[in-house]
Amino acid sequence: MTIAMAHPAQAENSLPVILITGAARRVGAEIARALHAAGARVAIHYHTATNEARALAASLNAERSGSAASFAANLLELDELPDLIANVVDHFGRLDGLVNNASSFYSTKVGATDAAAWDDLIGTNLKAPLFLAQAAAPQLKMHHGCMVNITDVHAERPLKGYAVYCAAKAGLLGLTRALAVELGPEVRVNAVAPGAVVWPERMDDFSLAERDAIIGHTLLKRVGSAVDIARAVRFLVFDAPYVTGQTITVDGGRSAHL
């Protein structure tokens, strides 16, 4: 994807539009900032983080007027997903890219997993990305756009106690490759697989000892940051025109010897 050059009066409307799900906070917000800094207009999806999403859009619009907007949707409600895509296109006039970042993450131990956890984890991490891709495909094909899915190193190397989450991310990894086949040659589809980047908000999921063990098993001996993920996404969106069906692992080398 390239940034179109136009007369100054038309420049903003000619810029590519990228929708990032779960973009109000944390990694999603950093991805939105990175793509915006690269010249894109950004559609900031949120579910309940209304204030954060609006504040992020306002800060980006202060840099470039009309370059950001926030859109609410419950990704577990399939009927809302085509409307989300339609609302973005109605607002910006086009859609060039989709970043499936929104994710639920929590433990589901075998013997204590219920259907609600299955529906939530599979819904946010696998089902929603598929149906969003389906809804966005006509626009992405029209503009020779791209899609980036945020998977996880544990898609291929499961984490004990997180069977459903790992299964969902493994499905998203497979979906990334399948969509690259289905949507090519017009649309590129890739993934970024984070390792220890931003600790879960529920810190009781990982004790201090467990976190230290994870860091100790990382070749670079430190956690990464949301910026590291955002840079990888930015590369795949703007600087990888001959890359599709691939996953960039951003984990400080942890998966090299898991």
N, C-alpha and C positions, 0 to 999 in steps of 0.2 A: 504494500500500500504506500502510495506517495502522497505528499501534501500538494494539493493543487495551488498554482499561483494565479492570482486574479487581480483586477483593479482593486485598489484599497476599499472602495465602497462596496465591493462584492466579496471581498476576501473571506470574511467570517462565514458567509453562507456557502462558500465553496469547500470549506474544510470538512474532513471526514467526521462522522458521528459514531461514537463507540458507546455501547450500553454495557455498564458494569453492574452485575447483581451483587447485592450485599455491600454496597459501596459507601455507606454512611460512616463506617468506622474501620479502624484497624487496617488489615491488608487491603481491603477493597478501596478504602479512601486513599491509600497511598498509590494504588494502581490508577485511580482516577486522576490524582495530581500528576503522576508521571506522564500519562497519555495526554493530558491537557497541556503540560509543559512542552510536549513534543509537537503540539499544534492541533490536536484534535478538539472537537467539541464533545462533551461527555454527558451522558445520561446516567444519572446517579439513582440506581434502584435502592429502595429500602422497604422494610416491612413495618417495623414499629419505631425505628430510630428517626422519627420525624424531624426533631430539632437539629440533630447532627447532620442529616442529609441536607436540610435547607441551609444550614450554616456553611457547609462545604460548598454548595452551589453558589451561595452569595460571595464567598471568598474568591472563587474562581471567576465569577462574573465581574468582580472588582478589578481583576487583572485584564479580562477581555470581555466586554459586554456581550451578552447573548451566547456565551460559550458553554454554559452549563445549566442543567435543570434537573430537578429531582422528581421521581416517579414512584408511587406507592403500589405494592402488589404483594399478595400472599402467594408465594411460589408453590405452596401445597394445593392451591386451588387452580386446577388446570384451566378452568374457564377464564381466569384472569390473565393467563399468559399471552394469548393472541392480542388481548386488549393492551397489555403492557407494550408490546411491539408497536401496535397501531398508534398508541399515544406518543411514543417517541418519534415515530415518522411524522405524525401530525404536527408535532412541535418543531422539529428540526428540518423536516422535508425529505429526510433520507435516513438510512442506517447502513453503515459500512463495516461495523465490527461488533462482536458480542464476546464479553468476558464472563464466563460462568464461574463466579467466585463465591457466591453465597453458599453457606455450609452449616449444617448442624454437626456437633462433635461431642460425644460423651460415651461413657462406658456402657456396654451391653454384654454382661457376662452370660455365658451359656447356662441355662437353668433359671435365669432371672430376666430374660428378655421378653417383652410383650409386643403385641401388634402395634401399639401406638408408637413405640420406639422404632420399629421397622418402618412404618409409614413415614415417620418424620425423617429418619436418616436416609432411607432410599429416596424419599420424595425430594429433599433438598439437594442431595448430592448426585442423583442420577436421573430421576424422573423429570424434574424441572429442566435440567440442561437439555434433555432430548426434546421436550415439547417447546422450549424456547427456540432451540435450533430449527425445529420444524416451522415455527411461526416466522422466524427471521430469515429463513432461507431465500425466499424470493427477493428480498431487498439485498441480501448479501451477494446473491448471484448477479443481480443487476449492476452492482457497483464493484464486482470482483473483490469482495471484502474478505474478512477472515474471522475466525473464532479461536479463542483461547480458553481452555478449561483448566481450572485449578484442581489438580488431583492431590496426591500425597505419596511420599515414599512408601507408606504402608499399604498402598494399592498392590504392590508386588511383594512386600515383606511384612506380613500381618503383625499387628501389635496385640499382644495378649490382653484380653478383656474388652476388646473393641471389635468383635467379629462383624457386626452389622455395618459399622462405619467403614471398616476395611473392605468388606464386600461391595459397598456402595462405591467407594473410590476405585476399586478394581473394575467395576462396571463402567465407571466414567472413563477410565483409561482405555478400555475396549471400545467404548462409544466414540472416543476421540479418533481412533484409527478407522472405525467404521464410517464416521461422518466424513473423514477425509476422502474415503473412497466414494461415498455417495454424492458429495457436493463438489468434488473436483470435476473439471479443472478450474471452474470459476472461483471457488471458495477454498481457501486454505484453512485447515483445522489442526491445531496443535495443543499441547498441554504444558503446564509448569507444575512440577511436583516438589512442593516445599518439604523440608525436614524440620528441624527445631528452629523455628523462626520467631513466632510470637506465642508465648505460653497461653494455654486456655484461660479464659476468664474465671472458670471454676478451678482455682488452684489446688483444690483438694483432689483433683483428678491425678495429679503427679506430686508426690512428696518431694521435699528438698533433695533427699538422697537419690530419688529416681531422676530428677532433673540433672543432678550432678553426674549421674551415670551416663545419661544421654550425651551430655556435653563431653564427657571423657571419651566417649566412643566416636566422637566427631573428629575427623582428621585435623580440622583447623582449631579445635579445642575452644570453641565459643559458639554461642547461638547467633543466628543470622537476624536480619531485620526485615520489616515489611518492604523497605526500599530495595532489598535484594530481589524479592519476588517481583516488585513493580518493574525493575530494570529488565528482568527476563521477559515479562509480558510486553514491555515496550519494544524490545528487540524483535519478538515474534510478530508483532503488529506492523512495525514500520521498516524493519531492516532484514527480513528473511523471506524475500519473494519466491525463493526456490525451496522452501522448507514446508512440508505438510505431513501430517500423520505421525509427528514426532513428539517426544516429551523431553523437556529440559529439567533435569533434577537439580534443585538448589538446596543443598543440605550440608554444605561444608565438608563433603566427602564421607558422611556417615554411612550411606548405603553401599559404599565401596567395599566394606567388610562387615556388613551386618550378618 
